[in-house]
């Protein structure tokens, strides 16, 4: 497999849509100057292409191997991981206070996209570790931070998130893993499943963050605490001690991401796994959400990354595969000349660009919520992060499955053959709609915690900003911008109508609103993507008028925005109908008739 980071596209989104130059003026982000940013992007692209991408098919074919509680990752993974941490990539997103480089979230997101496109299975190790770092940095005691964080930030130790149990699934109120106090520490007893990178051979220690119950804990989610349990105990001088009473009982045999070990973890087969309470008792789920929110945006980036990689493979094939004669031509030509292949490639390209823009924009809002000196603006941007995070996660991952499937279609029978690699993207991407909360869970979060709780305030602010973009485009006499403005206006009207319906019915008809939750999430994603594509088209046109742009890139940007307006934004009306009129048919059948 090959992969080339779309650096021109990434630069455009970072600078013009996400506003990285402004973010670099905020306290703490001053290092993100153009020369440093360019060096980071260029070197990350090289590492992704030369080190990670060649291992992607290796990891898929060979997979991980479990033997008596130990896991061997695919050939080349340990060596690549060593190069990864030696180059400092692991610490890039973390705060300097805990040994990281403190780069803006939006820049770290662009780099993370490269890792995920080049080798999704490999990238999951860093993602889970940095999520665990975030949770410990925000909620653990100074003693626990000093024990674990320096090694974790450096990548010498990795981290995991242990939530799911066989009988509980996504219902965390049903977890049974228990914690018993043992002096100043605790002993864990229980089992967890689906633990990404729960056991491996790329780092010397693994710090597991585990949800468990104390003996006197209240029932339900209010009685869950968070514990840190290392694979190897840590001596007072920081060296590794005895093996803890926890073991990888097995690894899952999965549809995709074969290079990522998914472990069944058993705690306390003997005296109990020694663990340390993170924060206060019975607040574990609250603390774990720090890690989960970090992961949700990163999983959304996985949707972008898989889409980009799948598009690149499909486009490369279409440029070289000679088959048939184009309409009106007497000479056989490559399939990229055929209109339907062009349609499929444009669909893949425009959806991927829209998803990337929304993901980077949301990451930039994280930076603004953290660093903007204006307190009111920080609150505004935090509200937007909360609103768009489930959209980035759910819409991007649902879209990537469709895009990867289209990539196979472009390549025809060769796409269906495993040796070409196109099918791996579909298999790898399929998990992204499931983990860190399924699309349905993301959608319920969106209409419940993010929409109904604030009476639609953040959604209304987003819609106002979209309308400002429409008004700006409508003042221009450019035919492409006018067409984009018209399609975006229709999409925003559909989003507004669906939002009002959900707010009106949230209390009166909760089952009906829940039935429309996923269509609403997709509706917001499609329209938010259309908004960013409209902004991109306006900027590209202005750059062309001032002769400040690469002409081919700018014209392509306008063309993809126009395609998105003509072919994808009309989906908004259908999603609105599903939300406002589809609940009755969704709920029509009694259970026995399914």
Secondary structure, DSSP 4 states (H G I P E B T S, - for coil): ------HHHHHHIIIIIS-HHHHTTSTT-TT--HHHHHHHHHHHHHHIIIIIHHHHHHHHHH--EEETTEEEPPTTHHHHHHHHHHTT-TTTTS-GGGT-----HHHHHHHHHHHHHH-HHHHHHHHHHHHHHHHHHHHS-HHHHHHHHHHHHHTSEEEEEE---TTTTT-GGG---EEEEETTEEEEEEEEEEEETSS-SSSSEEEEEEEEEETTPPSGGGG-EEEEEESEEE-TTS-EEEEPSEEEEEE---SS-TTS-EEEEEE-SSS-EEEEEESSTT-HHHHHHHHHHHHHHHHHHHHHHHHHHHHHHHHHHHHH-EEEE-TT-SSEEEGGGSHHHHHHHHHHHHHHHHHHHHHHHHHHHHHHHHH-S-HHHHHHHHHHHHHHHHHHHHHHHHHHHHHHHHHHHHHHHHHHSGGGSHHHHHHHHGGGGTTTS-HHHHHHHIIIIIIITTTTHHHHHHHHHHHHHHHHHHTS--HHHHHHHHHHHHHHHHHHHHHHHHHHHTTT-HHHHHHTHHHHHHHHHHHHHHHHHHHHHHHHHHHHHTT-S-HHHHHHHHHHHHHIIIIITTHHHHHHHHHHH-HHHHT-S-GGG-
